[in-house]
Structure formats: structure tokens, C-alpha cells
Amino acid sequence: MKTEVNGSEQASKNNRVLIMTSVEAEREAVLRGLNHDDRFDVCVAGVGSVAAAISTTKQLAKASYGLVVNAGIAGGFEGQAEIGSIVVASAILAADLGAETPDGFLSVDELGFGSSRISVEAGLAAQVTEAIRAAGHTVSLGPVITCTTVTGTAATAEALSHRVPGAVAEAMEGYGIGTAAASYGLPVLEIRAISNAVGPRNRAAWRIKEALNALEAASAVFVEVL
């Protein structure tokens, strides 16, 4: 495996971009948006942080990249990101990585066992956000959380909102993909289109087609910005 130093040098010289999605439908939406630009490799990571980390690491071992992007659809937090809008992560956080105690949740950071936070390339995240907005799409910049279990109740949604103030969206792969990228010293972004509200599980209210269309539109901007 490449060292972090070598990965940092690679990131400064290489303009190839690896985009990881969780499922094939997301990959196809991204490819349509990119118009199959050959500077981008778009791969399916699988569902969940562990599968995503393994798939991303395997791909990074096969080719050289300057940036890793996790792109897909996600749940949006009420008042932060509406269905059909796009979110760009200002940070990627594993919101349920830690321990429950009688006094509440303790993150892995508070336990002293590591970090639940992956930093993104802040300047690039802001640039992508502005480019998506300039293209006429509704977009929010804020923390995107990674959970092992998708939220299905109002109580859990409220608890996560308190745990990660300003969180805009919830997904399942960002932390794993970000961890893999960090192990190679590569910058990472997470960009999601919102298909449903975080809270009580209601499949009838999901708007996956609209979210995939928004993901395609966001991916068209990548060609100009990334």
C-alpha cells in the first residue's frame, strides 16, 4: 500500500478522480452526468461503511488518483436539506461509532479509540457547492453523517441532529470511503442528492427518481470543477 506521503504527492500531481457509489443506479446517474468523461472512474462500492472501505481500497491499489468522491443519494435532515436537493459534505462523520452510556452517547473520539471524523478538502467542497448553485440547483454545505443503521424514527433523527449539529444528510458509506482515501493520503468529498427525509420510515414518500436526476445534474458540474 502507498504511504501517506506518497499519496499526498500523488494528489498534487494527478488529476484523475475516483467516484464511488453504493449501488449501480447511482453509478449510472453519475456516468450520465459526466457524459462518460474518461478522467473519471466510477465504481460501485457496495452498501455500508465496511464494504465501501474495502471496495475503495481495492480500487486505489489498482490505479493512481488525485481525489476520491463518494456520490449517491441520501436522507436529508428536516430544515437542512429538502427532497430533490443536493448536499456537499463539509465533514464526514461516523455518527454511531462509539458507546452508549447511562449519561448518553460517547463517540469513539471521546472514548480515546480513534476518530469518527473525516475531513474533506474544504476549499474544493465550497467550490463545488457554489458551482452547483450557479448551475441553478438547490444545494447545502454541511456535515454528512454515516450510520450503520438507517434512521427510522423521529426520536433517532432528533438524537442525531443533537449529536451532529447542522447535519444535512445521512448515508451509509462516506466514512468508509473517506477512511480508505485518507489511508492513501488523498483528499475526499461526499456529494449526495436527497431522496427522503431522515425520520420515520415511509417508503411511499421516497423520491428516488428525483434524487437520481439531481445526482446526474450535480455530476455534470464535476466535469467543470473537479
Secondary structure, 3 states (H helix, E strand, C coil): CCCHHHHHHHHHHCCCEEEEECCHHHHHHHHHHHCCCCCEEEEECCCCHHHHHHHHHHHHHHCCCCEEEEEEEEEECCCCCCCCCEEEEEEEEECCCEEEECCEEEEHHHHCCCCCEEECCHHHHHHHHHHHHHCCCCEEEEEEEECCCCCCCHHHHHHHHHHCCCCCEEECCHHHHHHHHHHCCCCEEEEEEEEEECCCCCHHHCCHHHHHHHHHHHHHHHHHHC
